[in-house]
Amino acid sequence: MWVAKDWKDYEVLDTSKGEKLERWGKYILVRPDPQVIWDTPRNHVGWKKVNAHYHRSSKGGGEWEIFDLPKQWTISYKGLTFNLQPFSFKHTGLFPEQAVNWDWFSEKIKKEKGRQVKILNLFAYTGGATLAAAKAGAAVTHVDASKGMVTWAKENAKSSGLENAPIRYIVDDCVKFVEREIRRGNKYDGIIMDPPSYGRGPKGEIWKIEDDVFPLIELCVKVLSDDPIFFLINSYTTGLQAGVLAYMISETIGKKFSGKVTADEIGLPVSGKGLVLPSGAAGRWERNE
């Protein structure tokens, strides 16, 4: 498993009965997590000092119960600063487990001396991967269907001192954007993809990961440069396990470019327990060194 273990401002304190107890900077949140199927004693003192608790509804969705939490606050990771707030459907605006991928591709980018590395970040959300790639020296095209999320990403860039970095922000349906990039002849040295299970584009385009992700990976092969560095796909969908991601990459990227395909679960350490909370999976292709 690839574990995001270098956080200072974030940690999973405990897990029990379908929920995880997390520290985000100086604030403690309780959020639901479907992986937490165990019923263990809630002995951690943090359970009694919660700043906010997201309650899932039996009818779907849910809502935040706020005790003592500002409307917005920040946490940092290796020189990057992220603005957080309690979003709808339990989110805060950041997926901390992705830091293990940020570290991986950042090292790949830093090794590329003498050329401007171009990265395409699809379903880019609030820009965690975008900022990590930009900080490593890449020019990044950030694509997301939500105007609000793109605006949030710009705020994160400003907070991280990267407001003048070569980042191009695009509000668009990711599939349609890649199709246009193919027609334009634009190429990228690395692609990051973090697709949702289900979503809609800005014009109502429907995205269903089981139907649409493989055709999109096939399209992405056509916008990779002649000497690409990496390809990364993340999945939070139970059905898209690590082996599925590896198979899809091998049948697309791996058939055109020589390199190494790996895939694994990604996770977050649970403080003081020596255990890791699974948080999805990732598949990677990387050029042979």
N, C-alpha and C positions, 0 to 999 in steps of 0.2 A: 504493500500500500504506500502511496505517496502522501506524506503527512506534512501539513502546514504548521511547523513547530517553532517558527522564528518570531511569532507575534509577541509584542510587549504590551500593547494596548487592548488586546482581545484574548479571552480564554473561555473555554467551556469548563465551568466549575463543577457541574454535576449533571446527571441525567436520570430520570425516573418517570414511570407512568406516562409515557407518551410526550414528555416535555424535556427541554434542556434549559439549564440555568447558565446564563452567559454573563460575562463582564465585558462591557463595551466602554473602554476608558474607565471612568469612575462610576458608571451606572450599571446596575444589574437588571437584566431582563429575563423573563421566562417566556419561551416560545414553544409551540408544538413541534414535534419532530416524529414523523411516522416510523423512523428506524428504531425509536426507543420503545421497544415492546416489553421491556423488563420492569418489574415492580420491585424496586430496591428502596431501602430506608432513605428518607430525605434528611440526612444528618448534617449536611453542610449548612453553616450559619446563613449563607446567602439566601436560602429559601425564605428566610424571615425578614430579609432586608431588600426586597424587590422594589425597583423604581417603576417598573411597568410590566404588565402581564397580558399576553395576547391569548384570548379565549376563543377556541374554535367552536363554531356553532354546529349543532347536529343537522341543521338544514343547509350546511355549506357556508364557506366563508367564516367570518368571525369578527371580533373587534378588540381593540386595545382597551385595557383598564389602566389608566395612568395614575400613579401615586405621587411621584416626585421626579419628573423628567422634563427637561427643556424641550421646546419645539424642535430645536436643532442643536447638535453638538458635533465634535470632530474626534477622530482617532487617527493615528499615524502608523505607517509601516515603511521602514527603511527609506525615510526621506519623503514619502508620499503622504499627503493629508486628505482624508475623506470626510465629507459632510454627511452626517447621519440624521435620520428622523424616522419616527414610527409610521411607515407606509401602510397602506391597506394590504390585506392578506399577509400579515405577520412580518413583512420584510422591513429592513432598516436602510436599504440603499447600498448594501455591500455584502458580498459572499466571501467571508474570510478564508475559507478553505482554498480559494483560488490562488492564494499567495504562493502555494507550492508550484503552481504553473507559471506565475509571474517570474519567480526566481529562475526557473528552468529556461524560459525563452529569453530572459534578459541576458543571461550568460552567453547564449547563442548570438544575440545581437552585438554584444560588446566585442566579440571575437572578430567581427567583420571589419577589418581595417581598410581604409582607402575607398570605401563606397558608401553611399547613402542607402541604408536598408529601408525598404518600403514594406509596411505591414498593413494588412486589411483586417479589421476587427468587426465581425458580423454579430448581430444581436448584442451590441456592445454595452447596453444598459447604462450604468452611471460611470463607466470608464475606468474601472480598476486596471484591467489589462492594457487599455490604451495608454494610461499614464505610466505604467511600468515599462512598456515598450518605448515610449517617448523619452523617459528618463535614461534608458539604456542607450539612446542615441538614434532611434528610428524615426522616420516620418510615417505617421499613422493616419489611415482613413478609418474613421469611426462611424459605423452605420447602425442605426436603430430606428424602428418604426414609430417610437414614441417621442414626440417633440419635448415633452416634459423631462424624459430621461436624458436626452441630449443636452438640454439646458443644465440639468444637474451635473452632467459630466464636465461641462465647461466650468461650472463653479468649483468642482473638484480640482480641475487643472489650475485654476487661479489660486486656490488654497495651497496647492503643491508647488507653486512658483513656476508652473509650466504653461502659463497663459500665452506665452510667445513661442512655444514649441511648435514644430511643424505638424500640427494635427488638423485634419480636415474633417469637419463634423457634417454628417449627412442624415437627414430625416427621410427614410425611404424603406420600402419593402426590400428585405435583403436579397431575395431571389431576383427581383426585377433589377436591382442595382447591379448584381453580378452579371446578369444578361447584358446590360448596357455596357459594362466595363469590357466584356468580351468584344462587343461591336466596336468599341473605341480603341481596342488594342492595348489597354492599360494592363500592366503586370505588377505583381507583388512578390517579394522575397519570402514572405511568411504570411500565413493566414491563421487567425484565431476565430473560433466559432463556438458560441455558447447558446445553442437554440433552446427555446422553451418547448414544453410538451405540446402546448396549444397556444395560438396567438392570432392576432389580426394586424395586417398592415395598415398604413395610414389611409388607404382607400377601401378598407374592408376586406383585403386579401386574407384568405384563411390559411393558416399554417397548422399542419398536424404532423408531428415529428416522425411518426412511423411511416407516413406516406411521402413526406417531402425531403427528409434529410439526405437520403442517398442521392437523389437527383441533384441536390444542391452541391454535395461534395464533388459529383461528376463535373458540374459547371466550374467549381473552384479550380479544378486541374487546369482549365483553360486560361486562368488569369495568374497562374504561377509563372515566375520568371524562368529563364533558361537554367539558372543556378540558384534554386530556392534553398532556404535554410531550414524551415520547419513548417509543419502544419499541426494544429491543435484543435481538438473538438472536445467539448465537455458535455456531460449528460447527467441530468437529475432524474431522468425517467427510469423507473425500475426495469422496464423491458429492454432498455438499451444498456446492457451490461458491458463491462470492459472488453470482453471477447467479441461482442458485436461491433464495437467501435473499431477494434483492430482489424476485423474482417473487412469492414467497409473501406478503411484507409488502404489496406493492402490491395483491394480490388480496383482502386482508383489512383490515388497518389503513387502507391508502390509499383504500379504497372508502368508508369511513365518515368519515374525518377528512382535511381538507385539510392538506397538509404536504409534506415532501421525503423521498424514499426514496433511500438510498445503501447501497452494499455494496462491500466490498473485502477483500482478504487482510489479515491482521494479521501482524506479524513482530517479530523481535528483531534489533538490530544485532549483527554479529559484530566484536568489538573489533579495531581496527587494520587491517581489511580493506576497509572501505567497502562491505561487502556486508550483506545482510539475510537472516536465516533465516526462511522462511515458517512460520507457526505456527497455521494455521487461517484462518477467515474470519469476518466479522461483517456483519450486516445491520442497518441503522438506519432508523427513521422518526423525524422530528422535526417539531414544529409550526412553521409559518411564523413567522418573527420579525416 
